[in-house]
Amino acid sequence: MKEKLKKIRKNNLFCFTLGLIIAGTVSVTAATFFPSNNVTYDNTESGLNSTDVQGAIDELYNACKVPEAGGNGILEKVDIVTSGDGLYEDEYEDGRFIFKGGNPNNYVTFNNEQAGWRIISVESDKTIKIMRIANIGDMAWDTSGSNNWKRPATLNTYLNEDYLVNFLNNTAKSQIVDSNFSIGAVEWDNNNMNTQVSDENSNKWYGKIALPTASEYIRTNSNKSRCGTFSLIGDNYSSCLSTGWMDNNDYWWTLTPFSDYFFRTFLVLPRGDVGDYDLDGVRTTSIAVRPAIYLSSEVQIIGGDGKQSNPYRIE
């Protein structure tokens, strides 16, 4: 941002415009050459909030610039971190960034639901993967007893027909893009996240609405040493609750099937780990559904900072 502001301050047209706005109190020369902390001006006619030149430059820059689209908009606004809550480079998929931690600033308003969704990741193609925070209802994953999402599973049909048509407004529908969701089966109690992610990505379903994967639940936890694999989170689930934002103290479905049981799919348990607790699996288990979708890379990020009180606004 500082480099951009330096370029703008050197732009004669910009400085001339700024000079008109601050009308006679500070000249274009002063706006360009004098340190902003030594210059003040009367902002009553400018419509700006700042009373110093640097602040005025910042305000004008932010007001006039074209918003970055899609994932680029998020990446422009958010610093990449390596610890604590925030946006991380995904070490398992190149070009992907993922929000980790107990409560990172990843809230977004979608479908007119104020701060009702959270950003999982910025994908390599700059689409933005988001999930709904609140449950849309308790349902069986597939009433036939199959963990094959492509079948299509009962939940697949519901999300991409009834929910899509009747519960999303036209603006929201236009912001969603069909994408490849990872539906590959994985091994229970796996202690190798590289294998976990590879297995999930070995099978894809192309569509509009699905669910978060089991590995995404684990990967959004910032405590990798204790919560970074299936096996680890199973052993340390009580301490993992505070470092993973996806948990909501409920049973809810993921998209990921078991590799050794055709009738089971991984679910998140209220205590914080992932597994399965019903021998009938996907057929009769009725638990929370939290949809996941991909926002188009053309969606404009027009405001907000990702906090629950000030979520990202898109159009």
N, C-alpha and C positions, 0 to 999 in steps of 0.2 A: 504494500500500500504506500509506504514512504517513497519508493521509487516512482510510482505513478504520480504522486503529488508533486515531486520534483519536476517531472516532465510537464505537468500542467502549469506550474508556476513559471516555467520558461516559455510558455505558449503566449505570444503577444495578443492574440485575439481573446484568449481567456482573461488575461490581465486587463485588457481594455474593457471587457464586459464587467469585470469586478469593479473597475474604477467607476463605471456608470452607476452601479448599484450602491456603492458607498458614497456617492455623490458629494464630492467636494471636501469631505473630511480627510480622506487619505487619497493621495494621487496614485496613478498607475505605477509611477516610479517607486513610491514608498511601498506599495503592495508587493513590488517585485524585489526590491533591494534591501529594505530595512527589516531587521529581525522582528517577528510578529510580537514578541513579548515587550517590545518598546513602543508599539503603536496601538492606539485604540481608536474606535470610531463610533459614531452615533448610528445604531442599527434600527432606529424607529421607522425609517422609510424603506428599508431593504427587505423586510420580511424575514430576515435571518435572526437566529438566536444569539450568534456569537458577537462578542465585542472586541475581538482581535482578528487580525488579518488571517492568520493560520486557520482559525476556526471557520472563518468565512469561506476560505478556499476549500476546506474539508466539506462543509455543508453543500457548497455549489457542486463540487465533484460528485458527491453521493446523490444529489438531486438530479443531475443531468446525465450521468452515465447510464448506458444500456445494461439492464440486469443480465448476469450470466445465466445461461439456461442449464437445467438438469443438474447432474452431479457436479459440473464445473461451478455452478452457483454455490453449492455446499462447500466445495473445496476452497473457493475463494474466501468464504466466511469463516471457516473453521481451521484452526491450527492442528497439525498432526502431532499426536502425543505418543509416548512409549510407556507411560504409567498413569495410574489413576483413571478418572472418568474422562472420556473423550473419544475422538476419532483416531483409529489406528490403521496402519497399513495391514491388510490381511496377509499373514505370512504363508497361507496355504493356497491362495489364488492370486496370481499376478495382476496388478492393475486395479485391485479391488480394495476398498476401504470400509471398515466396519466400526460401528459405535460399541464401545465396551464400558463396563463399570456399573456401579450401583444406580447412578442417576445422571447419565450424560445429557447434554443439551441437544436432544434429538427429536423433540416434539414437532409435529406438523399438523396444520389444519387441512383436512381433506374431507370432501363430501359434506361441507358445511359443519363438520364436527370439530368444534374448537379444541385444539390440542388433543384430538381423539385418536391420533395415530402417532407412531414413532418410527424413525428411520432406522432400519437394520443396517443398510449398507449403501455405498455408492459403487456401482458396478463398473467394470472396465470399459463398457460402452457408454458410460455416463448416465444410464438409467438409474433411478433411485428406488431401492426396495424398501417398502414400508409395511408395517403390520398394525392392525387395530388393537388398541389397548384393552377395551372392554369386550367381553364375551358376547357374541351375537345369538347364543342359545346353546343348550346342551343337546348333542346329537350323536348318533352312531357314525363311525367312520365309513363302514360299508355293511349294510344289512344282509348281504349275501355271505359274509364271512371271509371275503378276500381282501388282502392288503395291496392289491394292484390298483393304483390310482387311475391308470389308463383304462380300466375295464369299461365304462368309468365307474369309479366308486360312488356310492350314494352321496357322499359329501361333495365330491367333484361336481356332480350334476346339480346339487342344490346351490353351490356357490356360483357356478357359471351360468345358471339359468334363473332361478327364483331370486337369489340375493342380488345378482348383477342387474337384473331387469327391474326389480321392485324396490330395492333399498339404496341404490346409488343414483344420484341425480345426473342429469345430462352432462354437466361440466365435469364431474368426476369420471364418467365413462369416457369422455374424450381425452382425459389425462392418463388413462391406463394404456399400456401397450402389451400385446401378446409377447410372452417371453418363455424361455426354457427354464422350467422349474426342475430341480434335482430330485428324483424319486427313487434312486438306487437303494437297494437293501443293504443293511450293515449288520455287523456281528455284535451281539450283546457283550457288554463289559469290555469293549475294545480299549486298549491303552495306547493306541497309536493314532493321533488325529490326522496325520497324513493319509493313512489307510482309510480312516473314516470318511474324510472328504472325498477321496478318490472313488470310494465305493458309492457314495451318494451321487456323485457326478457321472457315474457309469451308465445311468439311465435317465432320460429326460422326458418331460411332458411339456408340450407347447400350448400355452393357453393364457387366460387372463387372471384367474384368481385361484390361489391354492393356500398353503399353510407354510409357516417357517419350518425349516428342517431341524432335526435333532442336533446336528453339529453347529448350526447357527445359535441355538440356545447355549451351547457350551462355549462357542467362540465369542459370544458377547460378554462373557465373564472376564474381568480384568485380572483375576488371580489365577494365572496359568499354572503356577507350581502346585496348587491344591485343587483346582477346579477345571483343568485344561483338557481332560479326556473323560470318556465314559466311566472308566474305572476310578479315576481320581474324584470326580464329582459324586460318585456313588459312595465313596469312603468318607468324604468331607462335606456332605451336602449342607449340614447346619451352618458351617462357616462360609459357604458359597452364596448364601442368600443375599448378603449385603454387598456383594461385588458383581452381581449380574442383574441388569435392569429388566430382563424379560419375565422374571418370576412375578406372579401375581397372587400367590397363595391359593391356587386352585388347581384342579386337574384339567389339563387341556391338551388337545391333539397336536402332534407334529406331523409332517408329511412323510417321515422316514419309516419304511417297513423293516421288520426283523428279517434277517437272511435265513434263519433256521426255522421260522414258524410262519407259514403262509397266511395265518389268520391274526397275526399280531402286528401292531404298529406302535412305535415309541410314543409315549406321552410324558408330559411334565407333571411331576407330583408336587403337591403343596409344600412338602418338606424341602424341595429344591433340586432333586436329582431327576434323571430321565429313566423310564423303564416301562413296565406293564404290570398291572395288578389284577387283571381279570382273565381267567382261563378261556373265556369265550371271546376275548379280544375285540376286534373291530365290529363284530356282529351285534352284540348286545350292550357293550359298554357305551353309555351315553354321557359325554362330558363336554366341556367348554370348547367352542370353536372361535379362533382368533385369525381372521383372514389375513393373507399377505398378497400384495400386488406390486407391480413395477410401474413407477411413474415414468412417462416419456422423457427422453433426454432433451426435449424441446420445452418442457415445462419451465416457466420463469419463476425464479425465487425473488419475490418482490418485497420481502420484509421479514422481520422477526429475527431472533437470535437462537431459537431452538429451545428456550426455557419453557416450562409448562405455562408460565404467566405471559410469555411472549413467543408463541410457536412460530415456526417458519410459515410464511404465507406464500401461496403459489397461485399461478394463473396460466 
